[in-house]
Amino acid sequence: MSSPFDMPKQVATLIAKICTFNNALPQGAPTSPVISNIIASSLDNKLLRLSKQYRLRYTRYADDITLSGFGQPPQDIAKIVEQKTVLSEKLVAAFTKSGFKVNESKTRLQKKVVRQEVTGLVINSKVNVPVEFKKSLRAAIHQWCDNPEEAERKFLASTGKIKEGEEVTQGGQILKRNIYGRLSYLAQAKGNEDPTYIKLAMKMGRADPEPPKFLRRIMEKYHEYQVFICHASEDKTKIASPLYEALEEREISTFIDNKVIEWGDSLVDTINHALYKAKLVVAVVSENSLGKSWPQKEINAVLASEIQGESKLLVLVDGDGQELLGRLFLLQDKLYRQWEDNPDELADEIARIAMKIQ
C-alpha cells in the first residue's frame, strides 16, 4: 500500500496472503526474493545515499549487506572499539528507520590483510570459494565414487538427518544431488573453465552411470583422449580415418575432428582441449599437410608440450620422409613411420606406446 506501489488495501492483502505463510516469507519460494527486495527498497535508497557520500560501494544479497571501499573506513560508518565492530549512529539509523534491526553478532569490519568473505565467497583479490568448500566437495566426490551408499550415510549422519544404521537411497542419490548442487555453485562462482571445477566434474562424470546433461557436455568437451590424429583434410579418407578405425577397434580413445566436432561447435576450442589432453599425437606429414597452416600449428603446440613431458609426438609420413621432414626443421631428428596402407600395424604399435605412458 506504500509508495510507489499505492495498491488498494484488498489487492495488497490478497498478494500478501498468497506470498506468505504464518505471517512470514517462506524460504525458497520464488516470490520471496521479489517481496524482500520490495520491502528493502527504502533501505537501499538510504544506504546508497550514504555510500555515495563516503565513496563506498553498496551491495546487498537478501539481508546480507556489504559496504566496501579503499583505505581506512570512515568513522561515520564503522570503527573497531575494544576488538569489536561498532556501527555509527548514522548507519544504524538507516536500518531502524526502514524497519530493520542490525544483527550485531554478524557485523564485522574486514581489512584486506584478512580473508574477506561475503555471502560465502572470498573476495580479497578476485571472487573465489573458500578452500574449505573445495576440500569438502573433493572429499564428498571421492567418498561417493568409492561407495555411494556408505558416503551418503556418513553425509546424512553429519547433518543429523539420519541415525547410524538407517537406510539410505540406492546409489546415494541424495548425496549425489547435493554434490551436483555444489558443483553448480562452484561453476557459478569460478566459471565453467575453472580447472578445479572441470577436474571434479570429470571425476563425477566417470563414476556416475547416468550423469546429468550439464556433466555430459563437460565430459564431451574435456574428454581425455589417448591419441590425437593431426592431419590435413586431404589425408582424411586415405590415412586418418583408417587409422582412427583401427585404434578404436583396440579400444584406444582417439580424437579425429569429423567424429567429434558437430555443427555449431567451436573448432578452435574443441581441437585445443583435445590436443591439450591427448598423451599421444600422431602427425600425418604429407605434401598436403605441409601446405596447410593449421596442421603446422598443432605440431608446434605438441612439440612445446613434449618438451614439458606432457605429451609425445609420433610422426607418420606419406611420401619421401627425408625430403618432407627436411622442410620441417623441428621434426628433422624425429624417428618416423611410413604410411604403407598399414593401419592395423601402426595401431598395434601406437597401442604398445600408449600402454607404456599410462
Steps between C-alpha positions, in 0.01 A plus 500: 500500500802730539649718229595438223262202471187664650291184477144492640475323835312199361758442222796544737343263755432233235858514370636487855291191580613324180869572565521427875457205734436551872562874447849444361664461159560127441867431429555369147171625357549667157306806621705555817805673341275742313297587812814536714649738242180707505512515880869600493462767230488789752809362677678474164433868430635610839815287480566600140496867603739428789730301270513780245575755773799298630612354164412144592344219302172356629389144421218293644400136457169447684591615855879468458633855457852617414654847489846492342766749400869587496709613796381540856121483552340836586435549873148606408437147370680251729800458726667245727450556874662250737534245217133530417338651189279797588271658240444875506168646617446635149531152349286330766231766451475408131402147603261587783313763295443237233356253752809280542726411790876441467624158611811605693629143525535492120643851459871511414763734362746321271827643372688370197760321715235251620271273302211712378193281463161613369201266452735203530745628236856620555550836323845629602656514152246313291181306558576154636344233717657424839764228496289308755218479245730349238646248747155393618372462143810307392462263797126450434567411135781260593282325759197482270706353216646241737174394672186709428272354771761511777602855398136611515454340842796693640384822331146477644635400842724809502195721432285324760249381238560128555612277781768234473362183342200662331435437132630732230403538134630252243801648327525783755258720304459760777875559530539492122244781458675693776836461322357619169351800677840585646666452161250743345577751774874462434445559127286804572769649723812402303370449146456191282865508392642478854748205516382387847137496385584306183713245687234431765218493245693254282555269798127496577418449132722194475342343809133590439325254262232763427670841518281811456498692173742773614752234603469313172590820316813539715596136443470547123696825501780390734514132412853374567598345167795265490580584137448812289530467121637815339446505124408707196144456375634348174657215703185413696355227277830336406687509835329664800165318488642145453747561784219635721286190437793269577573681829134497605485123435781470755303716746749786472305822557587709194416854388433569135318821415209367288399250770485754784436851368134568414317781326517809719800388708807719537776345288780674688372421851418135427829426324711687756340316794544161333858580402579616853364180657643244255806302609592396145470712187536331161601765245438401139771675297437522127509749216144587601580577865814700419290743306249554782551739794264319741690164514823697548351687797391170658846347451671803655261488799578131555875558476474766771296264717745214432787707640309521830441122497123536464456324164686305232507570125495208254580595140326306221631583152323454169763556231875556505575524872842660474382760251179587688658516847792694356252782448395481866802604704351402838419146382829418327631286788171312553488128433197454278279225360401470136138474390474186285124444524575323831253640762487177704877474530527865604209471745670205673820701544310809623311281749830366640636853542175614661523218756850612601401858579180431695 
